[in-house]
Each structure stands twice: as structure tokens, then as C-alpha cells.
């Protein structure tokens, strides 16, 4: 129908249809696997230099970067996919942690821990472990006790298989977990710093254990520690942990004497 002016009336507007809302993506039945890359949460909570420092620390403690090795900026920057700025900041943090040393006009190197320093670390660690043993004998839970027993079982299997690498990692995990279970955060932080430094020396000591057939003795000392803790005897547990560290120190000294 035309209006008086001869034009057609405007067409009636059709109501807008709201866009379809996509159905929510169902959650996976099983948790997604953790990949060997930083998660978004980790990236948000950590700076890039901190992430680089953590990766370099892992490489040093695992032995991928050996004591005395030079850390070349160009090579590591390309390998880790970062610029040199975060890498240099990571070097600084590693030096503060006692894992690398900087030599003027020469570069950055993984530290060699000398014998006298290693002995000092062993003495300090023995005192710390004695305290941990006394405390755990009074406070360890059945679940925690089951956990550390399983670690000792795994160490004994590694001894039977002559798997030095697995034994080394389990040994570190066992002692770190005991310290963590004691619940003293300051003690845990200090202990971990010392162990990281000692790992630069410890690798040689463990190799000597394997060559001398002393791994079963070391594993037996771990079993004795757990037994003393399980009995609730603080004095015996503290003494077992103290003696274990001092035995490790004695083996280390024996190894060094044998080299000369």
C-alpha cells in the first residue's frame, strides 16, 4: 500500500535472533598430562630470569652441566630460547646460590666444591639432620612413614640393579622429604641450598660408593633411620641421621685420600 506521498511504508523490523551460545567443552575424564614446558600459572607467578635460573640449576644439580664447565651465553640463550638479559640475571642468582662462579674477562663457570668446603657442609648438615630425626620421631604420621619406607624400598631395588643414577636421585629425595616433613621452612630452605652445593661434590662420592661396593651399606643406613623414627625414639632417630651423614663424610674423605 502506498502512502499519500506515493512511497511504500517501511517494512516492519524483524526481531533480532540472539547468536547461539556454544555448548561448554566437557572436561576431560582424566587430568591432562603435565608437559615439559612452563604452564601459564607458572609463567604468571615467575619472572623469566627465575625460570631460566631454575632450568640451569636443574642442569647443574643433575650433572648435565659438570663442575668446571663454562656457561656460554650464546649457546645457552639459543638452547633455552631467551635473550641474554634474563640469562645474565639467572647467572647472578646462581652465583648467589653458590652453584656458579664468575671470573673477570673469562666468563661464568659451574663451581668446583673443594674438599674443605664439602666437609664443612657435611658437618652442618649432620647437625641439621639430627634435629630433623628428633622431631620426626615425635610427629611423623602413618601416611608419611609409609611414604619414606617406599623410598627406602626403591633405593634397595636400585642397589640390586646397580642403578647408580636412580639411587642418587632417590637418596636426595629421601633426605629432602624428611627435612620437609619436619615442618621448619627456614631449615628446609637452608638445607636445600647446602645440598645443591654439595651435589657438585657428592656425585664423585656416589661413584666411589658403587665402585667400592658400599651402596648396600648406605641403603641399610636409610633403613635404620626409618626404623628409629617409626619407633618414636627421638634420641635414636637423631643419632641415626647424624651418624649416616658422618659416615658419608668419612667415605668422602677416604675417597679423596685414595686419589693421592
C-alpha positions, 0 to 999 in steps of 0.5 A: 500500500502506498502512502499519500506521498506515493512511497511504500511504508517501511517494512516492519523490523524483524526481531533480532535472533540472539547468536547461539551460545556454544555448548561448554567443552566437557572436561576431560575424564582424566587430568591432562598430562603435565608437559615439559614446558612452563604452564601459564600459572607458572609463567604468571607467578615467575619472572623469566630470569627465575625460570631460566635460573631454575632450568640451569640449576636443574642442569647443574644439580643433575650433572648435565652441566659438570663442575668446571664447565663454562656457561656460554651465553650464546649457546645457552640463550639459543638452547633455552630460547631467551635473550641474554638479559634474563640469562645474565640475571639467572647467572647472578642468582646462581652465583648467589646460590653458590652453584656458579662462579664468575671470573673477570674477562673469562666468563661464568663457570659451574663451581668446583666444591673443594674438599674443605668446603664439602666437609664443612657442609657435611658437618652442618648438615649432620647437625641439621639432620639430627634435629630433623630425626628428633622431631620426626620421631615425635610427629611423623604420621602413618601416611608419611612413614609409609611414604619414606619406607617406599623410598627406602624400598626403591633405593634397595631395588636400585642397589640390586640393579646397580642403578647408580643414577636412580639411587642418587636421585632417590637418596636426595629425595629421601633426605629432602622429604624428611627435612620437609616433613619436619615442618621448619621452612627456614631449615628446609630452605637452608638445607636445600641450598647446602645440598645443591652445593654439595651435589657438585661434590657428592656425585664423585662420592656416589661413584666411589660408593658403587665402585667400592661396593658400599651402596648396600651399606648406605641403603641399610643406613636409610633403613635404620633411620626409618626404623628409629623414627617409626619407633618414636625414639627421638634420641635414636632417630637423631643419632641415626641421621647424624651418624649416616651423614658422618659416615658419608663424610668419612667415605668422602674423605677416604675417597679423596685420600685414595686419589693421592 
